Amino acid sequence: MLPTQTYEDNSADSGSRIVRAFCGDCGSGLYSTPDSIPGKIFVKAGSLDEAERVVPKSEIVGSISLDSITSQLILRWRVSQYIERALIGNAR
């Protein structure tokens, strides 16, 4: 099992603290527990190995559409590929 680390985020819109957990190895977000909603844990769907087996009790939709997120991810991937090629090219 990979190490899990947490940090306290005191800059939430509600003004309350949120404890955020992430993978200590790669930094991926795993879950968060907001003080403003005691007893609730918000699991990041991307952290689940078999997300299709989970039946959520609620779903939160943000102001960013999936198309916008997909475009951002593609742009980040292209930039990372460019940087990787530049670094590999300089290493030769």
N, C-alpha and C positions, 0 to 999 in steps of 0.2 A: 504494500500500500504506500502511495506517495505521501510525503509530508504535507499537512494542511496548516496554513498560517492564517491569522486574522488581523484585521486592523479596525480601529474605531473611526468611523466617518461622522464627524460632527457638523458637516455642512449640508445636511439634508434639507429639502424645501420646507419640511414641517418644523425644522429647528431641533428635532430630536436626534439622538444618536442612532446610527445603524452600525451593527457589527457585520463586517463583510469577510467571508472566508474565501480563500483562493489556494490553488495548488502551489505549494512551496517549491516545486520543481520548475513548472513552466509559467506560472502566474495566471492561469485561467481562472475566471470566477466560478465558484462552486455554489454558494448560497449566501443569503443575508438575513439578518434578524433585526428588524426595526423596533426600537423602543416604543414607537408610536402605536404599534399593533402587537401588544404582548401575546406570546404564545404562537405567533405565526413565523414560519420559515419560508423564505422565497428561494426556491431552488432554480438555478440557471439550467434551462432545458439542454443546453449544449454540453453540460457536464454529465449527462446520463448516457450510459452505454446502450441501454435499451429503452429509449424514450417512448417508443410505441406501446410499451407495457404499462406506462403510468397514466392514470386517469386523473387529470387535474380537477381540483374543486373550484378553481377560479382561474381566470386568465386576465392579464393586465396588458392593455394595448397602449403603446406610447404614441407620441406625436410624429414619429418617423415611420414611414411606410416600409414594407419589406423591399420594394423596388429600390428605395433610397439606400437602405442598408446594403442590399446586394451590390449596388453601384459602388458604394464606398469600399466594400470588401474587394471587389475586382480591382479598383484603383490601388488599394493597399498591396494587393498581390502583385500587380504589375510593377509598382515601385520596388517591392522587396526583390522581385526577380531581376530588375535592373541593377539594384545594389549588389545582389549576389553575383551577377555576371561581372560587374566592375571589380569586385573584390577578388574573384577567382582569376580574372584576367590580370590583375596586378600581382597575384601571388606567383605567377609563372615566371 
